[in-house]
Structure formats: C-alpha cells, structure tokens
Amino acid sequence: MWYAIVGLDVENSLQRRLEARPAHIARLQQLKDQGRILLAGPFPAIDTEDPGSAGFSGSLIVAEFTDLAAAQAWADADPYIAAGVYASVSVRPFKKVLP
C-alpha cells in the first residue's frame, strides 16, 4: 500500500538540510530502485521552485510499504530527523486515484 510521509521543518533548517541531504536522497534512491516510490520532494518556503536562502518548510514522500508500521519505521530512520531538520513527521495511508 502507498503511504504519505510529511515532514515539517524546524525554523532555519536549510543548513541542516544541505548537510543531511546526501544520506536522505540515498534512502529515497533505494526506494526508487525497488520501484516503491511514487513521488518525493520538498516544500519551498516561498512561492518559487528555487527558494534560495529561504529554504524549505518540509517534505512529502509517497512510497509503498507493507503496512503502516513499516512506513513509520522507515520515516523514523530518516537522516533529516537525526539532523534536526524536521520538527514533526506524520505517516498516513494514501490511496492513489490519478493518474
């Protein structure tokens, strides 16, 4: 089943994000290689694709896991949590309708 993982950043998280990004992306790449990722990306803090020094306000990952507990365990191990990027993370079942 698909699960939506939403991480909301702490204030001024950009430097921490940049430092932890390679490890974060490596985990996403593993999901992609396994055919288990629907989409992933950050929320720009301002209304532009490249927010520059304004940074990001969070992230969305929609990926396939066996159950909610597995999705939560994967989310809990995200390098952005260890680096103090995320203030909170929620994990919910997601039903893909379109496309």
C-alpha positions as CSV (number, residue, x, y, z in Angstrom):
1,M,0.0,0.0,0.0
2,W,1.1,3.6,-0.5
3,Y,1.9,5.8,2.4
4,A,2.3,9.6,2.6
5,I,5.1,10.8,4.7
6,V,5.0,14.5,5.5
7,G,7.9,16.1,7.4
8,L,7.6,19.7,8.6
9,D,10.8,21.6,9.1
10,V,12.1,23.5,12.1
11,E,12.8,27.2,11.5
12,N,16.0,27.9,9.6
13,S,16.6,24.3,8.6
14,L,18.4,25.0,5.3
15,Q,22.0,24.3,6.5
16,R,21.0,21.2,8.3
17,R,19.1,20.0,5.2
18,L,22.1,20.6,3.0
19,E,24.3,18.6,5.3
20,A,21.9,15.6,5.6
21,R,20.6,15.7,2.1
22,P,23.0,13.1,0.5
23,A,22.0,10.5,3.1
24,H,18.3,11.4,2.7
25,I,18.5,11.2,-1.1
26,A,20.3,7.8,-0.9
27,R,17.4,6.3,1.0
28,L,14.9,7.7,-1.5
29,Q,17.1,6.3,-4.3
30,Q,16.8,2.8,-2.7
31,L,13.0,3.1,-2.7
32,K,13.1,4.2,-6.4
33,D,15.4,1.3,-7.3
34,Q,12.9,-1.1,-5.7
35,G,10.0,0.5,-7.7
36,R,8.4,1.7,-4.4
37,I,8.3,5.5,-4.7
38,L,5.5,7.4,-6.3
39,L,6.9,10.9,-5.6
40,A,9.1,12.8,-3.3
41,G,10.2,16.4,-2.9
42,P,10.4,19.4,-0.6
43,F,8.0,22.3,0.0
44,P,9.7,25.6,-0.9
45,A,9.3,28.1,1.9
46,I,8.3,30.7,-0.6
47,D,6.3,30.6,-3.9
48,T,9.1,29.6,-6.3
49,E,10.8,26.3,-7.4
50,D,14.2,27.6,-6.2
51,P,13.7,29.4,-2.8
52,G,17.4,30.1,-2.4
53,S,18.3,31.1,1.2
54,A,14.6,31.0,2.2
55,G,14.9,27.2,2.1
56,F,12.1,24.7,2.6
57,S,9.3,24.2,5.0
58,G,9.1,20.4,4.8
59,S,8.9,17.4,2.5
60,L,6.4,15.0,1.0
61,I,7.3,11.3,0.2
62,V,4.7,8.9,-1.1
63,A,6.1,5.4,-1.1
64,E,5.0,1.8,-0.9
65,F,5.4,-0.2,2.3
66,T,3.9,-3.5,3.6
67,D,2.0,-1.7,6.3
68,L,1.8,1.5,8.4
69,A,4.3,0.2,11.0
70,A,6.9,-0.4,8.2
71,A,6.2,3.1,6.8
72,Q,6.6,4.7,10.2
73,A,9.8,2.8,11.0
74,W,11.3,4.0,7.6
75,A,10.2,7.6,8.3
76,D,11.6,7.5,11.9
77,A,15.0,6.5,10.5
78,D,15.2,9.4,8.0
79,P,18.5,11.3,8.2
80,Y,16.6,14.6,8.4
81,I,15.2,13.5,11.8
82,A,18.7,12.7,13.1
83,A,20.0,16.1,11.8
84,G,17.2,18.0,13.4
85,V,15.6,19.2,10.1
86,Y,12.1,18.0,10.9
87,A,10.0,19.4,13.8
88,S,7.4,16.7,13.1
89,V,6.7,13.8,10.8
90,S,3.3,12.3,10.0
91,V,2.7,9.0,8.2
92,R,-0.7,8.1,6.7
93,P,-2.1,5.6,4.3
94,F,-2.5,7.0,0.8
95,K,-4.9,5.9,-1.9
96,K,-3.7,6.8,-5.4
97,V,-6.5,7.7,-7.7
98,L,-5.0,9.7,-10.6
99,P,-3.1,9.5,-12.9
